[in-house]
Amino acid sequence: MTEMKDNILYQGHASIRICAKGKVIYVDPFAGAGYDLPADILLMSHEHPDHCDADKVPQKDTCKIISHHEACINGDYKQFCFDDIKIITVPAYNKNHPKDVGCVGFLICFDEVKIYVAADTSYIEEMHQLTDLNITYAFLPCDGYYNMDVDEASLCASIINAQYSIPYHTCRFVDGDFCEQVAEKFSAKEKLLLHPMETIVIIS
């Protein structure tokens, strides 16, 4: 049997599945399909229903669940290590998501790969701390309702300077899993456009 390469499945809206180092990681389960693999790690950035449908995810007995409750305690953003994978939680906030109590973003790190999932946020000063981290993939929300709009997300992409910048959360969940028009408008040095249920092989 051929070993599966490390990959990212964009399930739609803000939902992502990452297979890496022999582990299965779900981030903000809600949209699409692709929930067939039992989770080793389940990450939920906040309690809005379009980011935390844990019932969709089959979980191994050893599954580690990190929600914003564990991720940020009294303003202290935590780090978690699971064998060869490190999860670094980072700020994510705007007028709809209060700082330190409402939402977090995630940096998923293994080997030389760093995947930044911004979660529900607008431009924040802390993004400048990401510039020199050599982030491989950055998922940035663009809906313009509960998050920054696509122009602000494009500005954030230029600050973060990831190897690949990916627009996601392109509309309200009541409007569907993906807005092509918004995603097309997103601009970045190295833009990677993923459609729902599209998988990419992870490169370092």
C-alpha positions in Angstrom: 0.0 0.0 0.0 1.3 3.5 -0.9 1.8 5.7 2.0 -0.5 8.8 1.9 1.4 12.0 1.5 0.9 14.8 4.0 -2.0 16.9 2.7 -4.6 19.6 3.4 -8.3 19.1 2.6 -10.3 22.3 2.4 -13.8 21.2 3.4 -15.4 24.5 2.8 -16.3 27.7 4.8 -13.7 27.6 7.7 -13.3 23.8 7.9 -10.0 22.2 7.2 -8.6 18.7 7.6 -4.8 18.2 7.8 -3.1 14.8 7.5 0.5 15.1 8.6 3.1 13.0 10.3 0.6 10.1 10.5 -1.9 12.2 12.4 -5.3 13.6 11.4 -6.1 17.1 12.5 -9.5 18.9 12.0 -9.8 22.6 12.3 -13.2 24.2 12.9 -15.4 21.3 11.8 -18.7 22.3 10.2 -18.7 22.5 6.4 -18.6 19.9 3.7 -17.6 16.2 3.9 -14.3 14.4 4.5 -15.0 13.5 8.1 -14.3 9.9 7.5 -10.9 9.7 9.2 -10.8 9.5 13.0 -9.2 12.6 14.5 -6.0 12.6 16.5 -6.3 16.4 17.1 -9.4 18.5 17.0 -9.0 22.3 17.0 -11.9 24.7 17.5 -11.2 28.4 17.4 -14.4 29.6 19.1 -17.9 28.7 19.9 -19.8 30.1 16.9 -21.7 27.1 15.4 -20.0 27.3 12.1 -16.6 26.5 13.8 -17.3 23.9 16.4 -19.5 21.0 15.1 -17.5 18.4 17.0 -20.2 15.8 16.5 -19.2 15.6 12.8 -15.8 14.3 13.7 -15.0 10.7 14.6 -12.4 10.8 17.3 -9.8 8.3 18.4 -9.8 7.4 22.1 -6.6 9.4 22.4 -7.9 12.4 20.5 -6.7 15.7 21.9 -9.3 18.5 21.8 -8.2 22.2 21.9 -10.9 24.8 22.0 -10.4 28.5 22.8 -11.0 27.6 26.4 -7.7 25.6 26.6 -5.9 27.8 24.0 -6.0 31.1 25.8 -6.2 31.3 29.6 -6.2 34.8 31.2 -4.7 36.3 28.0 -1.9 33.7 27.9 -1.8 31.9 24.5 -0.8 28.3 25.0 1.4 25.8 23.0 0.7 22.1 22.7 3.0 19.3 21.5 1.8 16.0 20.1 4.8 13.9 19.1 6.2 15.6 16.0 3.5 18.2 15.8 3.3 21.5 17.7 0.2 23.6 18.0 0.8 27.3 18.8 -2.3 29.3 19.6 -2.3 33.0 18.5 -4.6 36.0 18.9 -7.7 36.4 16.6 -10.1 39.1 17.3 -12.3 42.0 15.9 -15.5 43.8 16.9 -17.4 40.5 16.7 -14.9 38.3 18.6 -13.5 39.9 21.8 -9.7 39.6 22.3 -8.5 36.9 24.7 -11.9 35.5 25.4 -13.7 34.9 22.1 -11.5 33.4 19.5 -8.0 32.1 18.7 -6.0 31.3 15.6 -3.7 28.3 15.2 -0.2 27.7 14.0 0.2 24.0 13.1 3.9 23.2 12.9 5.8 20.0 11.8 9.1 19.5 10.1 9.7 22.8 8.3 6.0 23.3 7.6 3.9 26.0 9.4 0.2 26.3 8.7 -1.5 29.4 9.9 -5.3 29.2 10.3 -6.3 32.8 11.2 -9.9 31.9 12.3 -12.4 34.8 12.7 -10.3 37.9 12.8 -9.6 41.2 11.2 -6.2 42.9 10.8 -4.5 42.9 14.2 -1.1 44.2 15.3 0.0 40.7 16.3 0.1 39.7 12.7 3.4 41.5 12.4 4.9 38.9 14.7 4.2 36.3 12.0 6.2 38.0 9.3 9.5 36.4 10.0 8.2 32.9 10.9 8.4 31.6 7.3 4.8 30.4 7.3 4.1 27.9 4.6 0.3 28.2 4.3 -1.8 31.1 5.6 -5.6 30.7 5.6 -7.2 34.2 5.9 -10.9 34.9 6.3 -12.5 37.4 3.7 -16.2 37.5 4.3 -16.5 41.1 5.3 -19.4 40.4 7.7 -18.0 38.9 10.8 -14.4 39.2 9.7 -12.2 41.5 7.6 -13.2 42.0 3.9 -11.1 40.7 1.0 -9.1 43.9 0.7 -8.1 43.9 4.3 -7.3 40.2 4.1 -5.0 40.9 1.1 -3.2 43.5 3.2 -2.8 40.9 6.0 -1.3 38.5 3.4 1.3 41.0 2.6 2.2 41.4 6.2 2.3 37.7 7.1 4.3 36.9 4.0 3.5 33.2 3.8 4.8 31.0 1.1 1.2 30.5 0.0 -1.8 32.6 1.1 -5.3 31.1 0.8 -8.6 32.9 1.0 -11.3 31.1 3.1 -14.4 31.9 5.1 -15.4 33.9 2.0 -19.0 34.4 3.0 -21.5 33.9 5.9 -22.3 30.2 6.4 -26.0 30.9 5.7 -24.8 32.0 2.2 -22.9 28.8 1.5 -19.5 27.3 1.9 -17.6 29.4 -0.7 -17.9 32.6 -2.7 -15.9 32.5 -5.9 -16.1 36.2 -6.5 -14.6 37.1 -3.2 -11.9 34.4 -3.4 -10.9 35.6 -6.9 -10.6 39.2 -5.6 -8.2 38.1 -2.9 -4.6 39.3 -3.7 -1.4 37.9 -2.4 2.2 37.4 -3.6 1.7 33.7 -3.9 -2.1 33.2 -3.9 -3.4 29.6 -3.7 -7.1 29.2 -4.5 -8.7 26.2 -2.9 -12.3 25.2 -3.6 -14.4 23.2 -1.2 -13.3 19.5 -1.1 -10.1 20.2 -2.9 -6.9 18.6 -1.5 -3.3 19.7 -1.8 -0.1 17.9 -1.0 1.8 19.7 1.6 5.2 21.0 0.6 7.9 22.4 2.9 
